[in-house]
Amino acid sequence: MTELISQIKILFILTSASTMGVSDKPTGLWFEELATPYYAFLDNGASVRVGSRQPYWKRW
């Protein structure tokens, strides 16, 4: 089973939008919603990446 998981590649895509569509409802996520599965996959040998359409910071 560990060999199979080590071949799995997982990409989490996060939103860069501050609101949902045309409404004023804010977007976002609880850190635990990302961190719990991220570390569960990582600890079991999967390759995990996190990305968004627009980065939250600029590279220098």
N, C-alpha and C positions, 0 to 999 in steps of 0.2 A: 504494500500500500504506500509506503514512504517513497518508493521509486516512482510511482505514478504521480504523486503530489509534487515531487521535485521537478517534474516536467511541465507542470501547469504554470501558465503565465496569466496573471490577473491585473487588470487595469481598472482602477477606480477613477471615474470622471466626476469632478465636482463642478458646480455651477459658478460662473463668474458674475451672474446677474444679481442685482441687489433686490429686485422685485420680480414677482411672477407675472409675466405677460404685461397686460395693460393695467392690471390692478396695483394697488399700493401695498399688497401683502408682501412682507419681506421673505426672502429665501434664506437658507442657511442649513446648518446641520449641527447636531450635538456632537461634540468631539468623540464621545463614546460610540456613536453610530459608525464612525470611521475606524477608530482605534481598535475596537474589539475584534471585528473581522480581519482587519489589517494584520494585527499581531498573531491571531489564530492561524491565518494562512502562512505568514512568515515563519512562525515557530515550527510549522510542519513541513517546511522546505519549499513552499511555493515561491515563485518570483512575483513580487508585488510592486506595482508602480502607481503613483497618484498623479493626476493631471487635471488641467482645466483648459477651457478654450482660450482664456486670457489669463496670464499669470497674475498673481496677487502682488508680486514685487517685480521690480526691474533689475536685471543683472547689470552690474557696473562694468 
